[in-house]
């Protein structure tokens, strides 16, 4: 029995040793881990196309050095609490931003067109093309990531010149 316990002990040590050398997370991603309060604002797609604002909570955790888990909770009417989940993966070297929902078809890969540190915030602009009802559409995301605020704005249009507001999440630290 002693050799079994010795082998098991060595295996546990080696497993933990590998964890010591995992990559360090990007500072701009680890800065937004935690709980947030804010709002979801979106343009209603049904007439009269008014802007709707919903109080929203956000819980962010780092699941990999370049990937965040985002859990949104918002009140969408009497007794209607909505939970929404995304994974956000940022690869600055490959210039890609990947949004993934719970379903495989809810994955979008965007090209990062700019990224920069501005003051205390890290800002990313990413774009992707989509086809809706046979028409090409450009979707642009603007992310502002900082220790005290976090914002994601989405604009849509036929091309860059015709982009208009679609939705925005904006949060402040609890």
PATORLUM-390647 format. One record per residue (C-alpha): residue number from 1; residue in three letters; x, y, z. Coordinates in steps of 0.5 Angstrom, whole numbers, m for minus. Example, Ala and Ser with C-alpha at 12.3 -4.5 7.8 and 13.67 -1.06 7.14 Angstrom:
seq;type;u;v;w
1;ALA;25;m9;16
2;SER;27;m2;14
end
This chain:
seq;type;u;v;w
1;UNK;0;0;0
2;UNK;6;5;1
3;UNK;8;5;m6
4;UNK;1;7;m8
5;UNK;0;13;m3
6;UNK;7;15;m5
7;UNK;5;15;m12
8;UNK;m1;19;m11
9;UNK;2;24;m7
10;UNK;8;25;m13
11;UNK;2;26;m18
12;UNK;m2;31;m14
13;UNK;5;35;m13
14;UNK;6;35;m20
15;UNK;m1;37;m22
16;UNK;m1;43;m17
17;UNK;6;45;m20
18;UNK;3;45;m27
19;UNK;m2;50;m25
20;UNK;4;55;m22
21;UNK;6;56;m29
22;UNK;m1;58;m32
23;UNK;0;65;m36
24;UNK;m2;71;m32
25;UNK;m8;74;m34
26;UNK;m9;80;m38
27;UNK;m9;86;m33
28;UNK;m15;90;m37
29;UNK;m19;83;m36
30;UNK;m17;81;m29
31;UNK;m19;89;m27
32;UNK;m26;88;m29
33;UNK;m27;81;m25
34;UNK;m33;82;m19
35;UNK;m40;85;m19
36;UNK;m42;91;m22
37;UNK;m49;95;m22
38;UNK;m51;98;m28
39;UNK;m56;98;m34
40;UNK;m58;95;m41
41;UNK;m60;100;m46
42;UNK;m63;98;m53
43;UNK;m67;100;m59
44;UNK;m74;97;m59
45;UNK;m74;93;m65
46;UNK;m82;94;m66
47;UNK;m85;101;m67
48;UNK;m85;106;m64
49;UNK;m77;104;m64
50;UNK;m76;107;m57
51;UNK;m70;106;m53
52;UNK;m71;102;m47
53;UNK;m67;102;m40
54;UNK;m67;96;m36
55;UNK;m63;96;m29
56;UNK;m58;90;m30
57;UNK;m53;87;m25
58;UNK;m47;83;m28
59;UNK;m42;78;m25
60;UNK;m35;77;m28
61;UNK;m30;72;m27
62;UNK;m24;70;m31
63;UNK;m24;63;m34
64;UNK;m18;63;m38
65;UNK;m12;68;m38
66;UNK;m16;72;m44
67;UNK;m23;70;m43
68;UNK;m28;72;m38
69;UNK;m35;69;m36
70;UNK;m41;75;m36
71;UNK;m47;73;m32
72;UNK;m52;79;m33
73;UNK;m59;79;m29
74;UNK;m64;84;m31
75;UNK;m71;86;m29
76;UNK;m75;85;m36
77;UNK;m82;87;m33
78;UNK;m87;85;m27
79;UNK;m84;78;m24
80;UNK;m79;77;m30
81;UNK;m72;77;m28
82;UNK;m68;75;m34
83;UNK;m61;71;m34
84;UNK;m56;72;m40
85;UNK;m49;69;m40
86;UNK;m43;70;m45
87;UNK;m36;68;m45
88;UNK;m32;74;m48
89;UNK;m25;72;m51
90;UNK;m20;77;m53
91;UNK;m14;75;m57
92;UNK;m10;82;m58
93;UNK;m4;78;m62
94;UNK;m9;75;m67
95;UNK;m14;81;m67
96;UNK;m20;77;m65
97;UNK;m26;78;m60
98;UNK;m30;72;m59
99;UNK;m37;72;m56
100;UNK;m40;66;m54
101;UNK;m47;64;m51
102;UNK;m50;58;m49
103;UNK;m52;55;m56
104;UNK;m46;54;m61
105;UNK;m50;58;m66
106;UNK;m49;64;m61
107;UNK;m42;65;m62
108;UNK;m39;71;m66
109;UNK;m32;72;m68
110;UNK;m30;79;m69
111;UNK;m24;83;m72
112;UNK;m21;88;m67
113;UNK;m20;94;m71
114;UNK;m16;98;m65
115;UNK;m14;97;m58
116;UNK;m11;102;m53
117;UNK;m10;104;m46
118;UNK;m13;111;m45
119;UNK;m12;113;m38
120;UNK;m14;108;m33
121;UNK;m19;104;m38
122;UNK;m17;99;m44
123;UNK;m21;101;m50
124;UNK;m23;96;m56
125;UNK;m26;97;m62
126;UNK;m28;90;m66
127;UNK;m33;89;m72
128;UNK;m36;83;m76
129;UNK;m41;82;m82
130;UNK;m47;79;m81
131;UNK;m53;77;m86
132;UNK;m60;78;m84
133;UNK;m66;77;m89
134;UNK;m61;77;m94
135;UNK;m58;83;m93
136;UNK;m50;84;m91
137;UNK;m50;88;m84
138;UNK;m44;91;m81
139;UNK;m44;90;m73
140;UNK;m39;94;m69
141;UNK;m37;93;m61
142;UNK;m34;98;m57
143;UNK;m31;96;m50
144;UNK;m29;100;m45
145;UNK;m26;96;m39
146;UNK;m23;99;m33
147;UNK;m23;98;m25
148;UNK;m29;102;m24
149;UNK;m33;102;m30
150;UNK;m34;97;m36
151;UNK;m38;99;m42
152;UNK;m40;95;m48
153;UNK;m44;99;m54
154;UNK;m46;95;m60
155;UNK;m48;99;m67
156;UNK;m51;96;m73
157;UNK;m51;98;m80
158;UNK;m51;97;m88
159;UNK;m43;100;m87
160;UNK;m39;104;m83
161;UNK;m42;110;m85
162;UNK;m49;108;m83
163;UNK;m48;105;m76
164;UNK;m53;107;m71
165;UNK;m54;105;m64
166;UNK;m57;98;m62
167;UNK;m55;97;m55
168;UNK;m51;98;m49
169;UNK;m49;95;m43
170;UNK;m46;100;m38
171;UNK;m44;98;m31
172;UNK;m40;101;m25
173;UNK;m37;98;m19
174;UNK;m42;96;m13
end
